[in-house]
């Protein structure tokens, strides 16, 4: 019988893009996966973690970070700088 993955292993699989649920990039969550349950005194059981790992979709390859996100962030930064300069000029 395979051992149940830890909550951290499940979170890392999601963050790396292996499951195909998101692009491969760490999630800057204020309360990472499992934190709420653990803080509430009800950590996921081994059976629950096994089930979660079994039902997660699997992507054959980790998706690279989406370059559009970086580009759009840069555009927003430059636009904000132009607006601020315009307000004080």
N, C-alpha and C positions, 0 to 999 in steps of 0.2 A: 504494500500500500504506500503510495507516495505521500510525503510529508506535506502538510498544508503550508502555503507560502505565508510570509509575514505580511502585515499591512504595508510595511515599507517596500517590500518586493512588488506588491500589487501596484502601489503608487508609482514606483520606478518604471514598471512596465508601461503604464499609461503615459507618464511624462516623457519617456524615450520614444514614443510613437509606435512601439511594437504592437499595441492593440489596435491601432488605426483609429482610435477615438479622438486623437488630436495630433498636431505636428510634434515632432521630437524637440521639445523645449521644456525646461523645468517650469512648473506652475507656481507662480508666486502667491500661493493661497495663504490667507491669514490663518486659516485652520485647515491644515493638510488632511487628506483622507485618513480617517480613523481617529483623528484627534477628538472630535465631538463625542464619539462613543466612549473613548477611553476616559475623557474628563467626566462623563456622566456615570462612570463606574460600570459600564457594560461593554467591555472590549469584545470585538468579534470573536466568536468561538473558532476553533480549528475547522469545524465542519462548514461554518459560514465562509471562512477564507478560502477553503477548498472549492466551494461552490462558486464563489466570485471568480477565482482563477479559471475554473472550467468554462464558465459562460462568457468570459471576455472574448471579443473577437481577436483574431490574430492576423496581423499584417505581415506579409513575407519579408518586408524590409522596412527598416526604420525610415520615416520620412525626414528629409533634410529640413532645416528651418526654412520657412517661407520667406524668400527675399522681399516679397511685396510688403510684408509687415515692417521690415527695416526701412524700406523706401518710404512708406507712408508716414512712419515716425519721423523721418528726416524732413519730409515735406511739412508736417505739422510744426516741427521745431522752427524751421526757417520762416514759415508763415507767422508764427507767434512772435518771432523776433522782429519781423517787419512791422507787425501791428504795434508792438511796444515802442519801436523807434518812431513810428508815425504819431503815436500819442504824445510823445515828449518832444517832438521836433517843432 
